[in-house]
Amino acid sequence: MLRLSTLLAGRAWWSPKGARAVRYGAARGRLVSTSDSGDGVLLWVHGGAFVSGSPRVDQWLAAKYGALAGIPAFVPRYRLAPEHPFPAAADDVLGAYDALLARGFAAETIRVAGISSGGALVAGLLGDLVREGLPMPGAPRC
């Protein structure tokens, strides 16, 4: 277990090829791309029990899933508890989705996924989209 956590913690600070910090409107995060197909984007929401984690920590996992789908992955930064109580993180993830729409991605070409608390935020995002009357993404995965 120590070896795995050391590997993951060590890798978090090395960027995959093509990774860079980006800002889409108010949404900040990391864009990781092994493919620039232009056929969509993966909105990957990082985990961390709502109190830790960052786009940089999950960029390797996002890069792998993006590569499998043949699309770049955007890992947004969201505000963490307890300094920023609910619904701050959910609002930030909705803002990231809105930013991708504003950037010109059609809803059906946006895939959303996340791990751990990121998966919970993805599930919440889908509910928020219905309540707000916004278009649903192409392929949600939690």
Secondary structure, 3 states (H helix, E strand, C coil): CHHHHHHHHHHHCCCCCCCEEEEECCEEEEEECCCCCCCCEEEEECCCCCCCCCHHHHHHHHHHHHHHHCCCEEEECCCCCCCCCCCHHHHHHHHHHHHHHHCCCCHHHEEEEECCHHHHHHHHHHHHHHHHCCCCCCEEEC
